[in-house]
Amino acid sequence: MSEVNETLLTFRPELELIISPDITVFAENVIGNVPESFYQDGELVTYIKKVFKVVNMLLAKEGTGGPFRDMILCAILFQDISLNSLPDDMKYLHPIAAATAVRQFGDGINSQMVDALILMIEGHEGPKSPSKPLEPKMGQPGFIIALANQLVNFDFIEVTM
């Protein structure tokens, strides 16, 4: 009997929205190897699912598709994988830790796409990024991710699942 990775089951609906086969395998490899503390945090998992939903809807509205869309969706799934594995005084560095963890799985993906993915992960906190140069600029793919993170964090906006 083979063991089923709980994280893959948790994010199955989101992973099924990634169309490109090579990016799907990449996403499953990353999500399947995240620290246990990531998927055991129900609030964090729900938060990621909400950000994913917002960005997926915005990309659909704009007609964005293909591998570019898939990598944007992957960035959301990966953005907080290291958050709970860091000490409290280092949690602000989680975008950099997540990006470092993700890079090791990018061998089967175009290196420019992996670099773009890393930038999206590192900048997902927007104005709260660990370093000002990591903050995505308007027009960059990471900007929509940072915007969605801010929207989901607003108390007056409710994203239902």
C-alpha positions in Angstrom: 0.0 0.0 0.0 1.5 3.4 -1.0 1.4 6.4 1.3 -0.7 9.3 0.1 0.8 12.7 0.9 -1.7 14.7 2.9 -0.6 18.0 1.4 -1.3 16.7 -2.1 -4.8 15.8 -1.1 -5.3 19.1 0.7 -4.4 21.1 -2.4 -5.8 18.6 -5.0 -8.5 21.1 -6.3 -5.8 23.8 -6.8 -3.3 21.4 -8.4 -5.9 20.2 -10.9 -6.2 23.8 -12.2 -2.5 23.7 -13.3 -2.7 22.6 -16.9 0.9 22.2 -18.1 1.9 18.6 -17.4 5.6 19.5 -16.5 4.5 22.3 -14.2 1.9 20.0 -12.6 4.6 17.5 -11.8 6.8 20.3 -10.5 4.0 21.7 -8.3 3.3 18.2 -6.9 7.0 17.6 -6.1 7.2 20.9 -4.2 3.9 20.6 -2.4 4.6 16.9 -1.6 7.9 17.9 0.1 6.8 20.8 2.3 7.5 20.8 6.0 4.7 19.1 7.9 4.1 22.3 9.8 2.7 23.9 6.6 -0.3 21.8 6.0 -1.0 21.3 9.7 -1.7 25.0 10.0 -5.4 25.1 9.0 -5.6 28.9 8.9 -2.5 29.1 6.6 -3.9 26.5 4.3 -7.3 28.3 4.1 -5.4 31.6 3.5 -3.4 30.1 0.6 -6.6 28.7 -0.9 -8.3 32.1 -0.7 -5.4 33.9 -2.3 -5.3 31.2 -5.0 -9.0 31.7 -5.6 -8.7 35.4 -6.0 -5.7 35.2 -8.4 -7.3 32.4 -10.4 -10.4 34.5 -10.9 -8.4 37.6 -11.9 -6.4 35.6 -14.4 -9.5 34.0 -15.9 -11.1 37.5 -16.2 -8.1 38.7 -18.1 -7.9 35.6 -20.2 -4.4 34.7 -19.0 -3.6 31.1 -19.7 -0.8 28.6 -20.4 2.4 28.0 -18.6 2.6 31.7 -17.5 -0.7 31.3 -15.6 0.4 28.0 -14.2 3.6 29.4 -12.7 1.6 32.3 -11.1 -0.7 29.8 -9.5 2.3 27.8 -8.3 3.8 30.9 -6.7 0.7 31.2 -4.5 0.8 27.5 -3.5 4.5 27.9 -2.6 4.6 31.3 -1.1 4.3 30.3 2.6 5.7 26.8 2.7 8.5 27.9 5.0 6.5 30.2 7.3 6.0 27.8 10.2 9.4 26.2 9.9 11.2 29.4 10.9 11.6 30.8 14.4 9.2 33.6 15.3 11.9 36.3 15.0 12.8 35.1 11.5 9.3 34.5 10.0 9.6 37.8 8.0 12.2 36.0 5.9 9.8 33.2 4.9 9.5 34.4 1.3 13.3 33.9 0.8 13.3 30.6 2.6 10.4 29.4 0.4 12.1 30.5 -2.8 15.3 28.7 -1.8 13.3 25.5 -1.0 11.4 25.7 -4.3 14.5 26.2 -6.5 15.8 22.7 -5.8 12.8 21.2 -7.6 13.0 23.3 -10.7 15.3 21.1 -12.8 12.6 20.0 -15.3 11.4 23.5 -15.8 12.8 26.3 -18.0 15.3 28.2 -15.9 13.8 31.6 -16.8 10.4 30.5 -15.6 11.9 29.2 -12.4 13.6 32.6 -11.9 10.3 34.4 -12.5 8.6 32.1 -10.0 11.2 32.8 -7.4 10.7 36.5 -7.9 6.9 36.1 -7.4 7.4 34.1 -4.2 9.9 36.5 -2.8 7.7 39.5 -3.5 4.3 38.0 -2.4 4.2 40.1 0.7 4.1 43.3 -1.4 4.9 46.3 0.7 5.7 44.0 3.7 8.4 42.1 1.7 11.6 41.5 3.7 13.5 43.8 1.4 12.3 46.8 -0.7 14.0 45.5 -3.9 11.9 42.3 -3.6 8.6 44.2 -3.6 7.0 43.6 -7.1 6.4 46.6 -9.3 3.1 47.2 -11.1 3.0 45.2 -14.3 5.2 42.4 -13.0 3.5 39.0 -12.5 4.2 39.1 -8.8 2.2 42.3 -8.4 -1.1 40.4 -8.8 0.0 37.9 -6.1 1.0 40.7 -3.7 -2.3 42.5 -4.4 -4.3 39.3 -3.8 -2.5 38.7 -0.5 -3.4 42.2 0.6 -7.0 41.8 -0.5 -7.4 38.6 1.5 -5.9 40.2 4.5 -8.4 43.1 4.6 -11.0 42.7 7.3 -13.7 44.2 5.2 -13.3 41.7 2.3 -14.5 38.2 2.7 -13.4 35.4 0.3 -15.6 32.4 0.7 -14.4 28.9 0.0 
